[in-house]
Amino acid sequence: MAWRGPGAAGSGRSLVSLSLRCRCFHAAVALLKRKTGADHQWLERHLKDPFVKATKQQNYRCRSAFKLLEIDDKLHILRPGLSVLDCGAAPGAWSQVAVERVNALGTDPTVPTGFVLGIDLLRISPLDGAVFLSETDITDPSTLRTIHSLLPAEKVDVILSDMAPNATGIKELDHQKLISLCLGLLNLSQSLLKPKGTLLCKFWDGQDSRLLQGRLKEQFQDVRTVKPQASRKDSAESYYLARLYKGK
Ligand SMILES: C[S@@+](CC[C@H](N)C(=O)[O-])C[C@H]1O[C@@H](n2cnc3c(N)ncnc32)[C@H](O)[C@@H]1O
């Protein structure tokens, strides 16, 4: 499916915790009913955001879908037949994109059928073509066994991570919590990612970003930083795209 999103993100300040935790339109409206002033300005900006409009028009669960669509359109990480582990999958927009792009439903019989497994601390509503592990912590040692029991093969072609810990508002602390989630995922790659596989992970920029980048470079042949247009300019959010995993 071609990306039919808007050409540019709206300007203005970030949606702070709401965007960080990917709460969507209805949650935003519910929250705003209890707030005033600056919050109403925030809602106005949110409603004018072209990606929010496109999210509704194209029936994605969250505007973050456009981040993955843009990255994939440019850098081609998903294709029919691939198996994908989507970490931090709730509410499920990245999984929607992955299901479409790997042909997980077998909609196109002329190309291979892929597989998508999504995992999140939160509950994820069912999605045709995806298997979900809801209310599950990727950092829990028992989770690896559960993931393996659900995969069609021992390892996946692509690990996606849009995970974000609950933001405390203390920038440095939030940055470190997310870096440590990414490093944990990199460790899990040994058991979960096929050789030459791909890892796409979100990070919030800060003093340990280089450390994560260095670790990725040790284990992948190609590591680059990507900041899609749907990722707000004033947000510390970026993604590392690591390709050609060197693991066995
Ligand atoms: C920005 S949202 C992901 C949005 C998702 N990519 C989408 O498009 O719908 C970040 C998610 O990471 C999840 N998360 C944070 N820490 C996690 C952990 N340790 N294990 C699993 N999920 C986690 C959060 O619960 C949250 O739902």
The ligand as an SDF file (V2000), in Angstrom:
LIG
                    3D

 27 29  0  0  0  0  0  0  0  0999 V2000
    4.4220    5.1360   21.5160 C   0  0  0  0  0  0  0  0  0  0  0  0
    3.5700    3.7190   22.0580 S   0  0  0  0  0  0  0  0  0  0  0  0
    3.6690    2.6440   20.6800 C   0  0  0  0  0  0  0  0  0  0  0  0
    2.7350    2.9880   19.5650 C   0  0  0  0  0  0  0  0  0  0  0  0
    2.6900    1.9030   18.5150 C   0  0  0  0  0  0  0  0  0  0  0  0
    3.9300    1.8240   17.7720 N   0  0  0  0  0  0  0  0  0  0  0  0
    1.5700    2.1260   17.5140 C   0  0  0  0  0  0  0  0  0  0  0  0
    1.8680    2.5290   16.4090 O   0  0  0  0  0  0  0  0  0  0  0  0
    0.4120    1.8970   17.8450 O   0  0  0  0  0  0  0  0  0  0  0  0
    4.7630    3.0260   23.1630 C   0  0  0  0  0  0  0  0  0  0  0  0
    4.3370    1.7240   23.8070 C   0  0  0  0  0  0  0  0  0  0  0  0
    5.4690    1.0890   24.4210 O   0  0  0  0  0  0  0  0  0  0  0  0
    4.9490    0.2610   25.4320 C   0  0  0  0  0  0  0  0  0  0  0  0
    6.0100   -0.2310   26.3310 N   0  0  0  0  0  0  0  0  0  0  0  0
    6.8110    0.5120   27.1340 C   0  0  0  0  0  0  0  0  0  0  0  0
    7.6130   -0.2910   27.8470 N   0  0  0  0  0  0  0  0  0  0  0  0
    7.3430   -1.5700   27.4750 C   0  0  0  0  0  0  0  0  0  0  0  0
    7.8340   -2.8480   27.8840 C   0  0  0  0  0  0  0  0  0  0  0  0
    8.7950   -2.9520   28.8200 N   0  0  0  0  0  0  0  0  0  0  0  0
    7.3210   -3.9620   27.3120 N   0  0  0  0  0  0  0  0  0  0  0  0
    6.3390   -3.8460   26.3690 C   0  0  0  0  0  0  0  0  0  0  0  0
    5.8190   -2.6570   25.9570 N   0  0  0  0  0  0  0  0  0  0  0  0
    6.3090   -1.5270   26.4970 C   0  0  0  0  0  0  0  0  0  0  0  0
    3.9460    1.1810   26.1190 C   0  0  0  0  0  0  0  0  0  0  0  0
    3.0250    0.4500   26.9000 O   0  0  0  0  0  0  0  0  0  0  0  0
    3.3080    1.9030   24.9290 C   0  0  0  0  0  0  0  0  0  0  0  0
    2.0880    1.3220   24.5580 O   0  0  0  0  0  0  0  0  0  0  0  0
  1  2  1  0
  2  3  1  0
  2 10  1  0
  3  4  1  0
  4  5  1  0
  5  6  1  0
  5  7  1  0
  7  8  2  0
  7  9  1  0
 10 11  1  0
 11 12  1  0
 11 26  1  0
 12 13  1  0
 13 14  1  0
 13 24  1  0
 14 15  1  0
 14 23  1  0
 15 16  2  0
 16 17  1  0
 17 18  1  0
 17 23  2  0
 18 19  1  0
 18 20  2  0
 20 21  1  0
 21 22  2  0
 22 23  1  0
 24 25  1  0
 24 26  1  0
 26 27  1  0
M  CHG  2   2   1   9  -1
M  END
$$$$
